[in-house]
Amino acid sequence: MSSEIALKVENISKCYQIYAKPQDRMKQFFYPKLQRIIGKQPTRYFEEFRALENVSFEVKRGETVGIIGCNGSGKSTLLQIICGTLNATDGSVEVNGRLAALLELGSGFNPDFTGCENVFLNASILGLTKAEIESCYDEIIAFADIGDFINHPVKTYSSGMAIRLAFAIAINIEPQILVVDEALSVGDELFQRKCFSRIEKIKQNGATILFVSHAASTIVELCDRTILLDSGQQLAMGSPKAIVGDYQRLLYAPQEKQAEIRQSIQNFY
């Protein structure tokens, strides 16, 4: 992978097996093997759900790329595969640099550990040594600004406090690649402004940012390019303003017109 490329996603697909009944899972494990042995066509006891299908793109160093799409379009699944918390069915991901991610509230946290203990746990998962964590520990605690709760178990935190701590860790370890999945929507307005200000600073320092949001204005304001996903497929990639316009056109279209609009977007790009 070129040194100018921070992230390369190539033909990523994710397929889930959906079983109507629990016993069908057991049947799928045993029966097809037996049927092959005796020369019969194997029976399939599940339906396939393709959450992603052949998604490919590259993100350059220092670039901020947004991902937008309706609920169920595959945005979060894609980010989980990029971050390594979910395996793809097909395809590959290459990451060139230290990656920090905000995917789900408190992901990487042990609920029985205190906030302080989880700072060390979460930062070590992100690849920092104990000395590196200690050097940025005070900044993390100050940014999270959750008071005495930093010494309480994370299971006693509200969702807002959990995301404050998670974000404080992610942006204070000097990530080369920052991945954010709609996580900031749970914070209050003051904290959101604080977070976006820090994201802008990280961007100015040359970090690569992959950003998922339903907020069109945020995508247009922060991103250099934007990807439009729909039903697990990559419809388009281009300027944020144009892609957000296509997303809104698809979002608000009558159901009978959606297939036509979807095809026109694919044909244009």
GUVO-362742 format. One line per 10 residues: for each residue x, y, z of C-alpha. Coordinates in nm, 4 decimals. Layout:
<rs>
X:Y:Z; ...
</rs>
This chain:
<rs>
0.0000:0.0000:0.0000; 0.1316:0.3465:-0.0920; 0.2613:0.5561:0.1971; 0.0138:0.8262:0.0890; -0.2781:0.5923:0.1606; -0.3892:0.5651:0.5237; -0.6718:0.3199:0.4641; -0.7578:0.0817:0.1819; -1.0863:-0.1108:0.1723; -1.1088:-0.3646:-0.1075
-1.4217:-0.5616:-0.2064; -1.5509:-0.5895:0.1501; -1.8628:-0.8027:0.1930; -2.0380:-0.9206:0.5075; -2.2979:-1.1952:0.4943; -2.5032:-1.3147:0.7926; -2.6860:-1.6455:0.8180; -3.0419:-1.5914:0.9468; -3.2116:-1.8927:1.1063; -3.5893:-1.9100:1.1528
-3.5565:-2.1500:1.4486; -3.2700:-2.2326:1.6882; -3.2737:-2.5992:1.5853; -3.2072:-2.4993:1.2236; -2.8595:-2.3878:1.3259; -2.7860:-2.7390:1.4543; -2.9306:-2.8939:1.1392; -2.7083:-2.6721:0.9252; -2.4045:-2.7904:1.1166; -2.4689:-3.1643:1.0660
-2.7094:-3.2420:0.7812; -2.5354:-3.0856:0.4775; -2.2142:-3.2761:0.5606; -2.4040:-3.6059:0.5767; -2.5933:-3.5240:0.2569; -2.2677:-3.4587:0.0703; -2.1250:-3.7922:0.1923; -2.4201:-3.9857:0.0504; -2.4166:-3.7839:-0.2719; -2.7268:-3.5709:-0.2124
-2.7642:-3.1973:-0.2760; -2.7093:-3.0266:0.0634; -3.0126:-2.8574:0.2164; -2.9692:-2.4987:0.3373; -3.1450:-2.4196:0.6652; -3.0839:-2.0456:0.6690; -3.1448:-1.7312:0.4677; -2.8600:-1.4986:0.3766; -2.8564:-1.1336:0.4720; -2.5871:-0.9327:0.2982
-2.5053:-0.6389:0.5235; -2.2276:-0.5247:0.2873; -2.1491:-0.6138:-0.0707; -1.8244:-0.5369:-0.2547; -1.7425:-0.2030:-0.0898; -1.4100:-0.0521:-0.2023; -1.2392:0.2823:-0.1434; -0.9122:0.4439:-0.0366; -0.8557:0.7237:0.2120; -0.5445:0.9392:0.1808
-0.3358:1.0567:0.4730; -0.4811:1.3725:0.6255; -0.8159:1.3270:0.4521; -1.1523:1.3380:0.6285; -1.4074:1.1047:0.4715; -1.7716:1.0889:0.5760; -2.0005:0.7891:0.5420; -2.3717:0.8563:0.5134; -2.6767:0.6389:0.4529; -3.0136:0.5370:0.5901
-3.0459:0.3110:0.8946; -2.9481:-0.0433:0.7992; -2.7275:0.0668:0.5088; -2.4171:-0.1013:0.6561; -2.2280:0.2018:0.7905; -2.1560:0.0650:1.1387; -2.0798:-0.2827:1.0042; -1.8218:-0.1310:0.7697; -1.6529:0.0634:1.0498; -1.6423:-0.2432:1.2750
-1.4664:-0.4383:0.9988; -1.2185:-0.1541:0.9437; -1.1435:-0.1419:1.3172; -1.1068:-0.5198:1.3434; -1.3945:-0.5831:1.5836; -1.5845:-0.7729:1.3127; -1.4547:-1.0095:1.0438; -1.5528:-0.9600:0.6819; -1.6966:-1.2505:0.4841; -1.4919:-1.1438:0.1815
-1.2447:-0.8703:0.0959; -0.9586:-0.7031:0.2774; -0.8733:-0.3926:0.4798; -0.5272:-0.2353:0.5031; -0.4595:0.0235:0.7751; -0.1422:0.2312:0.7670; -0.1102:0.4062:1.1048; -0.2301:0.4048:1.4667; -0.6093:0.3803:1.4659; -0.8399:0.5014:1.7434
-1.2125:0.4383:1.7232; -1.5373:0.5494:1.8831; -1.7838:0.2843:1.7729; -2.0224:0.1899:2.0526; -2.0676:0.3452:2.3928; -1.8007:0.2101:2.6233; -1.6610:-0.0404:2.3747; -1.3362:-0.1662:2.5241; -1.4469:-0.0739:2.8767; -1.4784:-0.3205:3.1630
-1.7957:-0.2134:3.3478; -1.6604:-0.3329:3.6829; -1.3419:-0.1254:3.6548; -1.3258:0.2395:3.7537; -1.2875:0.5133:3.4964; -0.9185:0.5451:3.5863; -0.8595:0.1735:3.5389; -1.0454:0.1790:3.2086; -0.8263:0.4612:3.0808; -0.5265:0.2284:3.1080
-0.7215:-0.0720:2.9747; -0.8698:0.1096:2.6752; -0.5521:0.2951:2.5837; -0.3496:-0.0272:2.6012; -0.6010:-0.1894:2.3613; -0.5280:0.1012:2.1268; -0.1580:0.0133:2.1416; -0.0110:0.2542:2.3966; 0.2529:0.1553:2.6499; 0.2039:0.2288:3.0197
0.4516:0.5177:2.9984; 0.2651:0.6692:2.7002; -0.0675:0.6408:2.8843; 0.0758:0.8055:3.1947; 0.2097:1.0946:2.9870; -0.1374:1.1822:2.8522; -0.3434:1.0649:3.1520; -0.4053:1.4117:3.2989; -0.5249:1.5458:2.9625; -0.7663:1.2539:2.9266
-0.9162:1.3105:3.2728; -0.9438:1.6861:3.2179; -1.1139:1.6468:2.8801; -1.3612:1.3855:3.0073; -1.4564:1.6230:3.2910; -1.6709:1.3716:3.4811; -1.5558:1.4724:3.8303; -1.5362:1.2118:4.1047; -1.7023:0.9538:3.8792; -1.3580:0.8858:3.7359
-1.2994:0.6769:4.0505; -1.6325:0.4913:4.0249; -1.7069:0.1734:3.8246; -1.8059:0.2468:3.4648; -2.1282:0.0479:3.5128; -2.2529:0.3398:3.7264; -2.1999:0.5898:3.4417; -2.4687:0.7465:3.2281; -2.4297:0.7055:2.8508; -2.3067:1.0643:2.8347
-2.0299:1.0055:3.0892; -1.9207:0.6853:2.9127; -1.8854:0.8593:2.5780; -1.7039:1.1528:2.7391; -1.4408:0.9163:2.8752; -1.4204:0.7092:2.5568; -1.3788:1.0171:2.3404; -1.1234:1.1703:2.5777; -0.9091:0.8568:2.5448; -0.9447:0.8332:2.1665
-0.8446:1.1914:2.0886; -0.5648:1.2264:2.3440; -0.3528:0.9332:2.2230; -0.2605:1.1285:1.9083; -0.4256:0.8915:1.6599; -0.3052:0.8845:1.3003; -0.6478:0.7528:1.1977; -0.9626:0.8440:1.3940; -1.2885:0.6555:1.3333; -1.6114:0.8017:1.4757
-1.9496:0.6311:1.4444; -2.2295:0.8719:1.5417; -2.1038:0.8481:1.8996; -2.1053:1.2210:1.9690; -2.4826:1.2486:1.9308; -2.5330:1.1437:2.2942; -2.3363:1.4315:2.4471; -2.4788:1.7674:2.5442; -2.4329:2.0637:2.3084; -2.1360:2.2088:2.4968
-1.9506:1.8752:2.4918; -2.0308:1.8240:2.1229; -1.8764:2.1624:2.0401; -1.5718:2.0710:2.2458; -1.5407:1.7398:2.0589; -1.5772:1.8906:1.7121; -1.3220:2.1555:1.8006; -1.0766:1.8808:1.8972; -1.1559:1.6839:1.5796; -1.0747:1.9979:1.3772
-0.7431:2.0251:1.5614; -0.6638:1.6582:1.4956; -0.7495:1.7165:1.1301; -0.5213:2.0216:1.1102; -0.2403:1.8115:1.2591; -0.2624:1.5788:0.9600; -0.4642:1.2865:1.0994; -0.6989:1.0841:0.8807; -1.0633:1.0805:0.9925; -1.3447:0.8441:0.8987
-1.6732:0.9863:1.0186; -2.0253:0.8396:1.0203; -2.3172:1.0710:1.0863; -2.6806:1.1285:0.9925; -2.6253:1.5031:1.0352; -2.5873:1.6389:0.6830; -2.4492:1.9734:0.8005; -2.1732:1.8010:0.9995; -2.0731:1.5876:0.7003; -2.0545:1.8931:0.4734
-1.8632:2.0972:0.7316; -1.6032:1.8371:0.8342; -1.5433:1.6115:0.5349; -1.3326:1.6311:0.2187; -1.5178:1.3444:0.0501; -1.8263:1.1421:0.1370; -1.9411:0.7858:0.0680; -2.3103:0.7026:0.0235; -2.4149:0.3532:0.1342; -2.7576:0.2016:0.0755
-2.8695:-0.1541:0.1533; -2.5083:-0.2613:0.1990; -2.3914:-0.1271:-0.1364; -2.1666:0.1690:-0.2114; -2.3749:0.3913:-0.4379; -2.1379:0.6846:-0.4719; -1.8299:0.8681:-0.3472; -1.7696:1.2359:-0.4108; -1.7966:1.5888:-0.2736; -1.9866:1.6071:0.0577
-2.2433:1.8571:-0.0686; -2.3298:1.6522:-0.3778; -2.3422:1.3198:-0.1901; -2.5574:1.4645:0.0898; -2.7953:1.5949:-0.1781; -2.8194:1.2466:-0.3299; -2.8718:1.0940:0.0151; -3.1572:1.3331:0.0919; -3.3112:1.2754:-0.2521; -3.3114:0.9017:-0.1818
-3.4245:0.9398:0.1794; -3.7334:1.1478:0.1006; -3.8346:0.9768:-0.2229; -4.1625:0.7812:-0.2370; -4.1003:0.4084:-0.2106; -4.2003:0.3457:-0.5726; -3.9357:0.5947:-0.6902; -3.6447:0.4792:-0.4729; -3.5146:0.2074:-0.7067; -3.5099:0.4518:-0.9989
-3.3272:0.7205:-0.7983; -3.0824:0.4641:-0.6595; -2.9977:0.3515:-1.0129; -2.9573:0.7088:-1.1376; -2.7105:0.7830:-0.8545; -2.5055:0.4711:-0.9373; -2.5045:0.5558:-1.3083; -2.3925:0.9148:-1.2460; -2.0871:0.8153:-1.0399
</rs>
